[in-house]
Amino acid sequence: MRIVTLIENRVSTRGLVAEHGLSFFIDTGSRKIVFDTGQSGLFADNASKLGVDLAAADALVISHGHYDHTGGMARFLEINMSAPVFLKKEAFQQKLHNEDFIGIDPIIDPQSKRFRFVDSMMQIDESIYIFPETRIFYPVDQHREGFFIQDKGNRVPDLLQDELFLVFLVEGALTVLSSCSHNGISNMVETARSYFGLPVKRVIGGFHIRKSGEALMNHLISYFNQSGVEALYTGHCTGIDQFFELKRNCGATVTYHETGFEIVF
């Protein structure tokens, strides 16, 4: 299993570019999957420089309908003419951050035959599962403040019902791959752990804790230390200060997955 960060907020590798967005490439050996497309088409430029052939991808999975995860979708659909796109139908809601539109570009046709709407747990590879629902075990770990949807002319709170995450089952242990974790990374990990009854070895993605308070940080540190997670790979919406706090206080190894970073297991 190989997971490559195609784009992220930070980069230190010469020749690659960064932006406020996130995209991963997953190679299982039998399947090639793209998870999110960043804010723009720049993820595709990085993919080419990293030797990733997007035209050969077997699937695109969209974690939720925010611009910094879907902005490169049109570029992907131009490059790859056949891969299905897995997402929740709620991803096409008119999404706002306060007053600003932050949803999927209107040029994307939600009626496209490429789209496969996920409404229940789905296995898309021998070892990869899409989880379209997150059970809220820990209410402190939710991140929806300032997010709204436009519904029949009214602006209403966005409950982030479009969010999904991936779970890898490899050698009797789980890896959770999230993106922004609006519904809480500890809730996602616990959802996967309770479903399979197996330990979670790795957690990858953005945790959306950049503006978190002491109570949430204490919860996450305690949760990761008690859950037996061995490795955290995080970035994007986690926040640099929060990243270092996790690194100082968690028993797991904590690594920043910047643009071009590769995880193999």
TAUR-V433514 format. One record per residue. N is the residue number from 1. OMEGA is omega in degrees with one decimal (* if undefined). Layout:
n=N omega=OMEGA
n=N omega=OMEGA
This chain:
n=1 omega=178.9
n=2 omega=177.8
n=3 omega=-177.7
n=4 omega=175.2
n=5 omega=-177.7
n=6 omega=173.1
n=7 omega=-176.3
n=8 omega=-176.0
n=9 omega=-174.1
n=10 omega=176.3
n=11 omega=173.5
n=12 omega=179.9
n=13 omega=-178.8
n=14 omega=175.7
n=15 omega=177.2
n=16 omega=179.7
n=17 omega=179.2
n=18 omega=172.3
n=19 omega=174.5
n=20 omega=-177.7
n=21 omega=-177.0
n=22 omega=175.1
n=23 omega=177.2
n=24 omega=170.1
n=25 omega=-177.1
n=26 omega=177.6
n=27 omega=-178.7
n=28 omega=-172.0
n=29 omega=177.5
n=30 omega=-178.8
n=31 omega=177.1
n=32 omega=-172.3
n=33 omega=173.1
n=34 omega=179.3
n=35 omega=-177.1
n=36 omega=-172.7
n=37 omega=178.7
n=38 omega=-175.7
n=39 omega=-173.9
n=40 omega=178.2
n=41 omega=-176.4
n=42 omega=178.4
n=43 omega=-179.6
n=44 omega=175.9
n=45 omega=177.1
n=46 omega=-179.3
n=47 omega=179.7
n=48 omega=-179.9
n=49 omega=179.7
n=50 omega=178.4
n=51 omega=179.0
n=52 omega=-179.2
n=53 omega=-178.1
n=54 omega=179.0
n=55 omega=-178.5
n=56 omega=-180.0
n=57 omega=-179.2
n=58 omega=-177.8
n=59 omega=168.1
n=60 omega=175.4
n=61 omega=179.8
n=62 omega=-174.0
n=63 omega=178.0
n=64 omega=-167.6
n=65 omega=178.8
n=66 omega=-173.0
n=67 omega=-175.8
n=68 omega=176.0
n=69 omega=-176.7
n=70 omega=-173.1
n=71 omega=178.9
n=72 omega=-175.9
n=73 omega=180.0
n=74 omega=178.5
n=75 omega=178.2
n=76 omega=-177.6
n=77 omega=174.9
n=78 omega=-177.2
n=79 omega=-176.5
n=80 omega=-171.1
n=81 omega=-171.8
n=82 omega=-174.2
n=83 omega=174.5
n=84 omega=178.7
n=85 omega=-179.0
n=86 omega=179.1
n=87 omega=174.7
n=88 omega=-176.9
n=89 omega=179.9
n=90 omega=178.6
n=91 omega=-178.8
n=92 omega=173.1
n=93 omega=179.0
n=94 omega=-170.8
n=95 omega=-178.6
n=96 omega=163.5
n=97 omega=-167.0
n=98 omega=-178.8
n=99 omega=-171.4
n=100 omega=176.7
n=101 omega=-179.4
n=102 omega=-174.3
n=103 omega=178.7
n=104 omega=179.7
n=105 omega=-179.0
n=106 omega=177.9
n=107 omega=178.5
n=108 omega=-177.7
n=109 omega=-179.2
n=110 omega=178.9
n=111 omega=-178.8
n=112 omega=178.4
n=113 omega=177.5
n=114 omega=-172.6
n=115 omega=174.9
n=116 omega=-175.9
n=117 omega=-174.6
n=118 omega=177.5
n=119 omega=174.1
n=120 omega=-177.2
n=121 omega=-173.3
n=122 omega=174.8
n=123 omega=-177.6
n=124 omega=176.4
n=125 omega=178.5
n=126 omega=-174.3
n=127 omega=-173.8
n=128 omega=-179.8
n=129 omega=171.5
n=130 omega=174.7
n=131 omega=-177.7
n=132 omega=179.3
n=133 omega=175.4
n=134 omega=175.3
n=135 omega=-177.4
n=136 omega=175.8
n=137 omega=-173.4
n=138 omega=-177.4
n=139 omega=-179.9
n=140 omega=-174.9
n=141 omega=173.9
n=142 omega=-169.8
n=143 omega=-175.7
n=144 omega=-175.7
n=145 omega=178.3
n=146 omega=-178.4
n=147 omega=-176.4
n=148 omega=167.8
n=149 omega=175.4
n=150 omega=-175.3
n=151 omega=179.0
n=152 omega=177.2
n=153 omega=-179.7
n=154 omega=175.2
n=155 omega=-176.5
n=156 omega=-179.5
n=157 omega=177.2
n=158 omega=178.7
n=159 omega=178.2
n=160 omega=177.8
n=161 omega=178.4
n=162 omega=-172.1
n=163 omega=173.9
n=164 omega=177.2
n=165 omega=-178.3
n=166 omega=173.9
n=167 omega=177.0
n=168 omega=176.1
n=169 omega=-175.9
n=170 omega=175.3
n=171 omega=173.5
n=172 omega=178.0
n=173 omega=-174.5
n=174 omega=167.5
n=175 omega=178.8
n=176 omega=177.1
n=177 omega=178.8
n=178 omega=-179.6
n=179 omega=176.3
n=180 omega=175.2
n=181 omega=177.6
n=182 omega=179.4
n=183 omega=171.8
n=184 omega=-178.4
n=185 omega=177.8
n=186 omega=176.1
n=187 omega=178.6
n=188 omega=180.0
n=189 omega=-178.9
n=190 omega=174.8
n=191 omega=179.8
n=192 omega=-177.0
n=193 omega=-178.7
n=194 omega=-179.7
n=195 omega=-175.3
n=196 omega=-175.1
n=197 omega=-177.7
n=198 omega=178.3
n=199 omega=173.8
n=200 omega=-175.1
n=201 omega=-175.9
n=202 omega=173.7
n=203 omega=-173.6
n=204 omega=171.9
n=205 omega=176.5
n=206 omega=-175.9
n=207 omega=178.8
n=208 omega=-178.6
n=209 omega=-175.9
n=210 omega=-179.8
n=211 omega=-175.0
n=212 omega=175.9
n=213 omega=-176.2
n=214 omega=-177.1
n=215 omega=-179.6
n=216 omega=179.5
n=217 omega=178.1
n=218 omega=178.1
n=219 omega=-176.0
n=220 omega=179.1
n=221 omega=178.7
n=222 omega=-178.0
n=223 omega=-178.1
n=224 omega=179.9
n=225 omega=-178.5
n=226 omega=-174.3
n=227 omega=179.3
n=228 omega=175.4
n=229 omega=-175.3
n=230 omega=-174.9
n=231 omega=173.9
n=232 omega=174.6
n=233 omega=-171.3
n=234 omega=-178.3
n=235 omega=178.1
n=236 omega=-174.4
n=237 omega=179.7
n=238 omega=-176.7
n=239 omega=-177.0
n=240 omega=179.5
n=241 omega=-178.6
n=242 omega=175.2
n=243 omega=-178.2
n=244 omega=176.3
n=245 omega=175.1
n=246 omega=-178.4
n=247 omega=-179.6
n=248 omega=-166.5
n=249 omega=-179.8
n=250 omega=175.8
n=251 omega=175.9
n=252 omega=169.5
n=253 omega=-177.4
n=254 omega=-173.2
n=255 omega=176.5
n=256 omega=-177.6
n=257 omega=-178.7
n=258 omega=179.4
n=259 omega=179.3
n=260 omega=-178.5
n=261 omega=-176.9
n=262 omega=176.1
n=263 omega=178.4
n=264 omega=175.0
n=265 omega=*
